[in-house]
Amino acid sequence: MSGPASGNGSPAATSSIAAGTSWLTVDRGVVSIALVFPMRGPAGMFGPSCELCAQLAVEEVNNRGGVLGRQLRLIPVDGGAPPAEVAAEVEALVSVGAVQGVTGWHISSVRQAVAPRIAHRVPYVYTALYEGGERTEGVFLTSETPDAQLRPAMRALADLGVRRWFVVGNDYVWPRRTTQAAYRYARGSGGRVVGHHFLPLETHDYAEVLRRIEHSDADAVLMLLVGADAVRFNRAFARSGLDQRCLRLSTLMDENMLLASGAANTARLFSTAGFFAGLVTPENLDFHGAFARRFGLEAPPLGSLGESCYEGVMLLAALIAKAGTLDVRAVEASAEVVSYDGPRGELRLRRRHVRQRIYLAEADGLDFTVVAEL
């Protein structure tokens, strides 16, 4: 097997490797990117949107000449597998030179498994909202953190009279750390968190947590649930009648999840994010048009989670192009002057995080209506 690809566009050479159950060809004439996105589990419901958005970005970059004179290619990796399995697969791809960069949407426990094993070897653009604090060399982050996203959203809802929060989250690092922050943010907004409850991924029975909410004096629920778990919770919440008493706020609720929840189950449901499909800007309208032309009107709905994978590819391409090499140390050294264009306009990095606007939106049936920029 060949060693890792060099960063100087060395002459083409190929070899075959096994990655999971798929045989891949190492092609030195392209820049290959591992796209780590959920193909199963609760987040699998928006996996198709993630994949198509990343594919669109790759095609746009390649139509402009690629990166370092080479075409981009995506290598899909199932980010819905157990974190240790994902990390092992990605590390194997990096070790044999099958990929020269990594991006995609996957939960924080996957990122924590992957980053220490590969981020100092290839650039890694993580596109999911997360709990904050990631400082591993070679990791770049495009999405929201609680301080910029949740804090102002809770403050805005406090202005509407919300004072008492109950937090419902999946049981892993992002919900747990964000819940700790929520206690501080509620106090800072003149309110308080009256309780919290964590549930395993792929939970189907919400009776116990709904009883806890009902017996509390909460007037709002903070949802830190992933994909299908959030959908099932929304349905159960509405059936219980609690939607008449409590509003809901989610920091992870895209249009695919809203559609799956059903219009009857989204009353008084708010979401906060850096992107919503309904934002009326020239860049977003262009994005919608390009997506529809490429994949048709029956493609999965666009939302913040899929859009993040478009940005992941665009940022990774911009980082490599600015550095003029695939060497992760050079990429890191030039990152602070990198910008890229996408559906949210021109965006720049600061301390390896993308600086961005954050919005608050309210569900209107099966669509989100942006009500404020935070």
N, C-alpha and C positions, 0 to 999 in steps of 0.2 A: 504493500500500500504506500501511496505517496504521503509525504509529510504535509503540514499545513501550507496553504497557499501563501506566497510572499505578497507584500503590498505593492510591488512595483510592476504589476502586469506581466509576469513572467510568461514565456512561451507556453502554448497550450499543451497539456498532458492529461491523460485521463486514467482513472482506475475505478474499480467497482468496490462499493462498500455495502455492508448490511446495516440498515437502521431500522430497528424493530423487525417488522416482517417485510419491509420494502427494500428492494435493491435500488441503489442510487448510483449515478455516475458522477464522479468528481471531474468537473470540467474547468480547466484553468482559464478558459476564454470567457467565463462569466463571473459575476459576483453573486454568489448564492446566499440567500437569507433564510434562516429558519423562522418560519411564521408559527408561533406557538399560540394556538387559540383553542377554545373548548369544542370538542367534537362529541362530547357526552356529558352526563351529569346535569345539574341544574342550570349551568351556564351554557349548555349545548344549544339551547334554543336560539341564541343569537350568534352562534358560530358561523352559520352561512353568511350572515351580513358582514362579519369580520373578514372572512376569506375573500368575498367579492370586493369589498372596499380596498383591501390590500392588493388584490389583483389589478384593480383599476389604477392604483398608484404606480405599480410596477410598469404597466403598459404606458402610462404617461411619461414616466422617467425614461423608458427605453425609446419612446418616440422622439425624445429630445436628445438622444445620443447616449443614454445610459450613464454609467459612473466610471470614471477613469478609462474611458474609451471601451468599456465592457458593458454588456447587457446584464440587467438584474434578473434573477430567477428566484422564485419562492420554493422552499422545501417545507411542506406542512408537517407540523408536530402536534399531536393531540394534547393540548394543555388541560384537558379535563381528566386525564389520568392521575393516579396518585403522584404527589410532588416528587418523591424519590425516583419514580420511573421517568417522569418528564426530564428531570435533571440528568439522569443517566443517558437518555437518548440525545439530548442536546449536547452534552459533553462529548459523546462519541462522535457526533457530526463535526464538532469543532476540532477534535483531536486528529481526525484523519483529513482535515482540510476540505470537508464537504460543504461547509458554510463559513462565510467570512463576516457574518453579522447575525444578530438575533433581534426579533421584535415580536409584538403581538399583545393581545389582551388575555390575561390569565390571573387567577386570584393570587393574593399576596403570599400565601404559603408556598405556591409554586415558584414565585419570584425568589423567595428566600432560599429555596433549595437550588435554584438554577444559578443565581448571581455569583456566589462564591466559587463556583466551579468553572465559570466561563468568562465572566465580565472583565477580568484582567488580561484576557487573551483576544477577545473580539469585542467590538462595540455592541451594546445591548440596550435597545430602546424599549422601555416598558410603558405600555399605553393605558393601563388600567388606573382608575382612581385608587388611591391607597392611603394608608394611615400616616404617611410622612416618615422622615428620618432616614431614608435610604441614602447611604454614602459610599457604597462599594465602587471602587475605581472602575470606570468604563460603563456605568449604568446611567442612562439618560431617561427622563420621565416627562411624559407629555400631558398627563391628566391631573385631576384635582386632588388636593389634600384637605383635611378637615378644617384647618385654620382659615383657608381661603374660601372654602365651599360651605361647610356646615355652620360655622360660627355666624356669618352674616345672614344665612337663611333663618336660623333660629332667632336672630335679632329681629329680622323683618316680620316673622310670624308673631313675635312678642308684641309688636306694634298693633297686631290684629286681636290681641287679647289672650294669646296662648301663654299659659304660665306653668302648667304641670305636664311633664313628659313621661311617657313610658317607652323604653327602648327594647326592641325585638331584633335580635341579630343571629346570624349563623355563628357557630362556635369555632372560630379561628382568629388569626391575628388582627385582620382589618376590623371586624366588628368589635372585638374586645378593646382595642386601643382607641377606636373612635368613640366607643361608649364612655371611656374614661374622659375623653375630651368633652363629650356632650354634657357631663355633669358640670364641668367648668363653664361651658358656654351658657348653659341654662341659668346658672347663678349670675353670670355677667349680664344676662338680659332681664334680670329681676324675677326669674322663675326658679324651677327646680326639677330634677329628675326624681320621680316618685317610685321608680322600680325599673328593673331590666331583667331580661330572660334570654338565654342563648339556646339555640337549637342546632342539632346536627345538620349538615348538608343533606339534602334530599329528604327533609321532613315532610310528612303528609298529614299528620294529626296536630292541629293547632288548638284543640279544646282547652288544654291546661293554660296556655299563655293567654287565650282569650278570656278565660275566667279571671286570671290575675289582672288583666286590664280592666275588666268590668268591675272588680271589687276595689280597684284603686280609684283615686279621684282625678285621674289623668284627663286632660282635655286635648291631648295630641299624642300620637305614636310616631316615634322615629324608627323607620324600617331600615335595617342593615342586613337585608336578605338578598341572596343571589338568584337571579333568573327565575326558574320555575318555582323555587321556594317562595319568592315574593308573589308570584302569580297565585299560587295556592293560598297564601296568607290573605291576599286581597279578596279572593272569593269567600273565604271563611269569615273574614272580618265583616263583609257586607251582609252575609247570611245571618250573622249574629246581631245585626242592627247597630253595632258600635260605630258605623260610619255616620250615624245621625248625631252621635255625641262627640266623637273625636275626629279631628282631621289627621291626616297622615302626611309625613314628610319622608321621602326617600332620597338618598344620595346616589342610588344605583337603580334607576328606573328608566329604561329607554322605550322607544315606540314599539318594539317587538313585544316587550313585557306588558305594555299597556294594552295592546291588541289582544294578547292572550288572556289578560285579566277579564276583559269584557266590559262594555260600556256601563252595565248596571252595577259594576263593582269598583268604580273609580271616583265616586263622589267625594269631594273634599280631599283629594289626593294631590299633593304637591311634590315636585321634584326639583332638585338643584343640580346644575351641571354647567360645563363650559360650552356645550353644544346642544341644540335641539333642532330637529328636522324642520320645524316651522319658522325658524329665524329667517326674516326677510332681509337678506343682504345679497349684493351681486355675486359674491364668492359662493354663498350657499346655493343660490339659484343655478349657478354654473355647475356646481357639484351634482345637484339633482339631475340636471339635464344630461351630464356626461354619464352618470350611473344608469339612467333610464335608456339612453341610446345603446349602451354597451350590454346591459343585462335584461332589458325589457321591463314592461310595466308590471309583470308578475313576480319580479325579484323581491327578496325579503325587504321589509321596510327599512329605510335608513334611520339610524339613531346614533346616539353618542358613542356607543360601544363599538359598533362597526366603523364609524367615522374615525375613531381613535386609531384603528389599524391602518387606515389610509395615511394618517399623519405619521404613524410609526415608520412606514416606508419612506415617506418624504423627508422626515428628519434624518433617518439613517443615511439616505442618499446625500443629503446636504452636508452632514458631518464628514463623510468620506471624501466628498468632492472638495470641501474646504481644506481638509488635511492633505489632500493629494496622495494619500496612501491608505492602506487598510490597517496600518499599525495603530493599535488602540491607544498607545501613549501619545502619538501625534494627534489623533482624533480628540483626545481629552484636552490637549494643550491648546487647540484652536476652537474649542466648543463655544466659548463665551462670545465669539463674534459670528456665530452661525445663525442664520435665519432661514425660514422656509415658508412657502405659500400653501394655503389649503382652504378648506371651506370656512374657516374662521378668520381668513385674511392672513396677513403676514405675522408670523410668530417668532419669538426669539427665546433663547435660553438664558437663565440666570442661575448660577450654581447648579447646573445640570437639570433644572426644572424649567418647563416652558411657562413663561409669563402669559396669563390669559384672563379674559373676562369671564365672570361667573354670572349665571342667570337663575332666577326663580321662575318656575312655570307651574301652572295648575292644569290638571287633567280636565278636558272638556269632552266627555265621552271617550273616544279612541284617539284623540289628539291632545297634544300639549299646547297651551297658550302661554307664551312668556309674559309674565306680569311685572317683572322688575329686573334690572341689572344690579347686581349686588356689589 
